[in-house]
Amino acid sequence: MHVWASDVRVRTCQSTSCSLATTERLTNVRVQAYCQMDGGAAGRVTDGAYTNTYWVQIITPGRTLGWISAVYASGGSNNSPVPGAPVYGPGDPVHCEFI
């Protein structure tokens, strides 16, 4: 998955109110996506014309596991998941394929 934005923060869960998983910031980089889930209204992130409630679990280039908003992932549409990673809904148990 490609992160198109600059200085994207990686979180410990699917909300901007969650703590940071790392001080590493992602800028125009490819990362491995393991799964994603819809964070609902509480997980909504808007950046310019883009908005999304989905969050994607990734591993950073520095090898930290965490979550970023799908608004910063190339290939998706507003308020929809990013192609290529399993999708879980609110309340679903999340079983990501991290190895």
C-alpha positions as CSV (number, residue, x, y, z in Angstrom):
1,M,0.0,0.0,0.0
2,H,1.3,3.5,-0.8
3,V,1.0,6.3,1.7
4,W,0.7,9.5,-0.4
5,A,0.8,12.2,2.2
6,S,3.6,13.7,4.3
7,D,4.2,13.3,8.0
8,V,1.4,10.7,8.6
9,R,1.3,9.7,12.2
10,V,0.9,6.0,13.2
11,R,-1.5,5.3,16.0
12,T,-2.0,2.4,18.5
13,C,-5.7,2.1,17.5
14,Q,-8.2,3.4,15.0
15,S,-8.6,7.0,16.0
16,T,-6.7,10.2,16.2
17,S,-7.3,10.2,19.9
18,C,-5.2,7.1,20.3
19,S,-1.6,7.4,21.4
20,L,1.2,7.3,18.8
21,A,2.7,3.9,18.1
22,T,6.0,5.5,17.1
23,T,7.5,8.9,16.6
24,E,8.2,7.8,13.0
25,R,6.2,9.8,10.4
26,L,5.4,8.4,7.0
27,T,5.9,10.4,3.9
28,N,5.3,9.1,0.3
29,V,6.3,5.5,1.2
30,R,5.1,2.0,0.6
31,V,4.1,-0.1,3.6
32,Q,2.6,-3.5,4.2
33,A,-1.2,-3.4,5.0
34,Y,-2.5,-6.3,7.1
35,C,-6.1,-5.4,7.7
36,Q,-8.5,-2.5,8.0
37,M,-11.7,-1.6,9.8
38,D,-14.3,1.1,9.8
39,G,-13.9,3.4,12.8
40,G,-17.3,5.0,12.2
41,A,-17.9,8.6,13.0
42,A,-15.3,8.6,15.8
43,G,-12.6,7.4,13.4
44,R,-13.3,9.9,10.6
45,V,-10.3,11.8,9.3
46,T,-10.6,14.6,6.7
47,D,-7.7,16.1,4.8
48,G,-8.8,18.6,2.1
49,A,-11.3,17.0,-0.3
50,Y,-10.5,13.5,1.2
51,T,-12.4,11.9,4.1
52,N,-12.5,8.4,5.4
53,T,-13.6,6.4,8.4
54,Y,-11.5,3.4,7.6
55,W,-8.2,2.7,9.4
56,V,-5.5,0.4,8.1
57,Q,-3.1,-1.7,10.2
58,I,0.4,-1.4,8.8
59,I,4.0,-2.1,9.6
60,T,6.2,1.0,9.2
61,P,9.6,1.0,7.5
62,G,11.1,1.2,11.0
63,R,9.2,-2.1,11.8
64,T,6.5,-0.7,14.1
65,L,3.0,-2.1,13.9
66,G,0.2,0.5,14.1
67,W,-2.8,2.1,12.4
68,I,-3.1,4.9,9.9
69,S,-6.2,6.5,8.4
70,A,-7.2,5.2,5.0
71,V,-7.5,8.8,3.9
72,Y,-3.7,8.7,3.4
73,A,-3.6,5.5,1.4
74,S,-3.6,5.6,-2.4
75,G,-6.2,3.6,-4.2
76,G,-9.3,4.0,-2.1
77,S,-12.3,6.3,-2.3
78,N,-13.9,8.6,0.2
79,N,-15.4,6.6,3.1
80,S,-14.5,3.2,1.7
81,P,-11.8,0.6,2.4
82,V,-8.4,0.4,0.6
83,P,-8.2,-2.4,-1.9
84,G,-6.1,-5.4,-1.0
85,A,-6.5,-5.8,2.8
86,P,-9.2,-7.7,4.8
87,V,-12.0,-5.5,6.1
88,Y,-13.6,-5.7,9.5
89,G,-16.6,-3.8,10.8
90,P,-17.1,-2.0,14.2
91,G,-17.5,-4.7,16.9
92,D,-15.9,-7.4,14.7
93,P,-12.9,-9.2,16.3
94,V,-9.9,-8.1,14.3
95,H,-7.6,-10.9,13.1
96,C,-4.9,-9.3,11.1
97,E,-2.4,-11.4,9.2
98,F,0.8,-9.9,10.6
99,I,3.7,-12.2,10.5
